[in-house]
């Protein structure tokens, strides 16, 4: 019946999708301007203990396991 009235569902859903996206981007922009953190929270990691384990001869993999974090997280946080 809608096709007789000239109602285009695909066009309408595109408009709704664009509106949602612009509202989301505006909200993220407002949050950033307010100084809020955007994204996932950082995992707690004791870098001093990690460096100590590495200096004692533990591998990066073993150190990450002992610290309870992924190896890439440990490597990235040690590099910064």
GROMACS elastic network, one bead per residue, 0.5 to 0.9 nm:
[ bonds ]
;  ai    aj funct       b0    kb
    1     4     6  0.54398   500
    1     5     6  0.70288   500
    2     5     6  0.51342   500
    2     6     6  0.64206   500
    2     7     6  0.54007   500
    2     8     6  0.79275   500
    2     9     6  0.88135   500
    3     6     6  0.50661   500
    3     7     6  0.57120   500
    3     8     6  0.72661   500
    4     7     6  0.76532   500
    7    11     6  0.87033   500
    7    12     6  0.83930   500
    8    11     6  0.54339   500
    8    12     6  0.62848   500
    8    13     6  0.87942   500
    9    12     6  0.50916   500
    9    13     6  0.61619   500
    9    14     6  0.86369   500
   10    13     6  0.52224   500
   10    14     6  0.62801   500
   10    15     6  0.87937   500
   11    14     6  0.51095   500
   11    15     6  0.63861   500
   11    16     6  0.87899   500
   12    15     6  0.51532   500
   12    16     6  0.62948   500
   12    17     6  0.86126   500
   13    16     6  0.50254   500
   13    17     6  0.60116   500
   13    18     6  0.85425   500
   14    17     6  0.50698   500
   14    18     6  0.61573   500
   14    19     6  0.86321   500
   15    18     6  0.51476   500
   15    19     6  0.62292   500
   15    20     6  0.86958   500
   16    19     6  0.51183   500
   16    20     6  0.62261   500
   16    21     6  0.86595   500
   17    20     6  0.51631   500
   17    21     6  0.62076   500
   17    22     6  0.86918   500
   18    21     6  0.51267   500
   18    22     6  0.61945   500
   18    23     6  0.86452   500
   19    22     6  0.52283   500
   19    23     6  0.62197   500
   19    24     6  0.86455   500
   20    23     6  0.51735   500
   20    24     6  0.61873   500
   20    25     6  0.86757   500
   21    24     6  0.51064   500
   21    25     6  0.61623   500
   21    26     6  0.85398   500
   22    25     6  0.51278   500
   22    26     6  0.60685   500
   22    27     6  0.85778   500
   23    26     6  0.50817   500
   23    27     6  0.61621   500
   23    28     6  0.86866   500
   24    27     6  0.51082   500
   24    28     6  0.62631   500
   24    29     6  0.86127   500
   25    28     6  0.51382   500
   25    29     6  0.61277   500
   25    30     6  0.86373   500
   26    29     6  0.50548   500
   26    30     6  0.61909   500
   26    31     6  0.86371   500
   27    30     6  0.50936   500
   27    31     6  0.61823   500
   27    32     6  0.86548   500
   28    31     6  0.50476   500
   28    32     6  0.61816   500
   28    33     6  0.86153   500
   28    38     6  0.75802   500
   29    32     6  0.51671   500
   29    33     6  0.62161   500
   29    34     6  0.86262   500
   30    33     6  0.51274   500
   30    34     6  0.61939   500
   30    35     6  0.87580   500
   30    36     6  0.88677   500
   31    34     6  0.50200   500
   31    35     6  0.63972   500
   31    36     6  0.53216   500
   31    37     6  0.77477   500
   31    38     6  0.76770   500
   32    35     6  0.50306   500
   32    36     6  0.54206   500
   32    37     6  0.70374   500
   32    38     6  0.71601   500
   33    36     6  0.75244   500
   37    40     6  0.84624   500
   37    41     6  0.81480   500
   38    41     6  0.84719   500
   40    43     6  0.89788   500
   42    45     6  0.86480   500
   43    69     6  0.78010   500
   43    73     6  0.85644   500
   44    69     6  0.88800   500
   45    48     6  0.88544   500
   45    49     6  0.86741   500
   45    50     6  0.81958   500
   45    67     6  0.72709   500
   45    68     6  0.86484   500
   45    69     6  0.78319   500
   45    74     6  0.80857   500
   45    77     6  0.85184   500
   46    49     6  0.55144   500
   46    50     6  0.63948   500
   46    51     6  0.88340   500
   46    67     6  0.79322   500
   47    51     6  0.60601   500
   47    52     6  0.84582   500
   47    74     6  0.83471   500
   47    77     6  0.77732   500
   47    78     6  0.70110   500
   48    51     6  0.52178   500
   48    52     6  0.61830   500
   48    53     6  0.87601   500
   49    53     6  0.62414   500
   49    54     6  0.86425   500
   49    67     6  0.84123   500
   50    53     6  0.51939   500
   50    54     6  0.62482   500
   50    55     6  0.86261   500
   50    60     6  0.89553   500
   50    63     6  0.63536   500
   50    64     6  0.78447   500
   50    66     6  0.87696   500
   50    67     6  0.71772   500
   50    74     6  0.81082   500
   50    78     6  0.85453   500
   51    54     6  0.50588   500
   51    55     6  0.60866   500
   51    56     6  0.86084   500
   51    63     6  0.87905   500
   51    78     6  0.80907   500
   52    55     6  0.50924   500
   52    56     6  0.62542   500
   52    57     6  0.89131   500
   53    56     6  0.50697   500
   53    57     6  0.66816   500
   53    58     6  0.56642   500
   53    59     6  0.83138   500
   53    60     6  0.89680   500
   53    62     6  0.88885   500
   53    63     6  0.62779   500
   54    57     6  0.52813   500
   54    59     6  0.63648   500
   54    60     6  0.69148   500
   54    62     6  0.89769   500
   54    63     6  0.67460   500
   55    58     6  0.72312   500
   58    61     6  0.80562   500
   58    62     6  0.60176   500
   58    63     6  0.60446   500
   59    62     6  0.51815   500
   59    63     6  0.60362   500
   59    64     6  0.84673   500
   60    63     6  0.51196   500
   60    64     6  0.60605   500
   60    65     6  0.86041   500
   60    71     6  0.67164   500
   60    74     6  0.78978   500
   60    75     6  0.77235   500
   61    64     6  0.51917   500
   61    65     6  0.62574   500
   61    66     6  0.87126   500
   61    70     6  0.83894   500
   61    71     6  0.58844   500
   62    65     6  0.50708   500
   62    66     6  0.61670   500
   62    67     6  0.85639   500
   62    71     6  0.87775   500
   63    66     6  0.51236   500
   63    67     6  0.61017   500
   63    68     6  0.84816   500
   63    69     6  0.88660   500
   63    71     6  0.81934   500
   63    74     6  0.83951   500
   64    67     6  0.50536   500
   64    68     6  0.59535   500
   64    69     6  0.53428   500
   64    70     6  0.59607   500
   64    71     6  0.52344   500
   64    72     6  0.86245   500
   64    73     6  0.83474   500
   64    74     6  0.62308   500
   64    75     6  0.87873   500
   65    68     6  0.50223   500
   65    69     6  0.63904   500
   65    70     6  0.73474   500
   65    71     6  0.77779   500
   66    69     6  0.80298   500
   67    70     6  0.87586   500
   67    74     6  0.86855   500
   69    72     6  0.83619   500
   69    73     6  0.65191   500
   69    74     6  0.67080   500
   70    73     6  0.52955   500
   70    74     6  0.64938   500
   70    75     6  0.87886   500
   71    74     6  0.51665   500
   71    75     6  0.61542   500
   71    76     6  0.85791   500
   72    75     6  0.50149   500
   72    76     6  0.59768   500
   72    77     6  0.84799   500
   73    76     6  0.51549   500
   73    77     6  0.60693   500
   73    78     6  0.84906   500
   74    77     6  0.52789   500
   74    78     6  0.60732   500
   74    79     6  0.85844   500
   75    78     6  0.52490   500
   75    79     6  0.62310   500
   75    80     6  0.89157   500
   76    79     6  0.52113   500
   76    80     6  0.65188   500
   77    80     6  0.53473   500
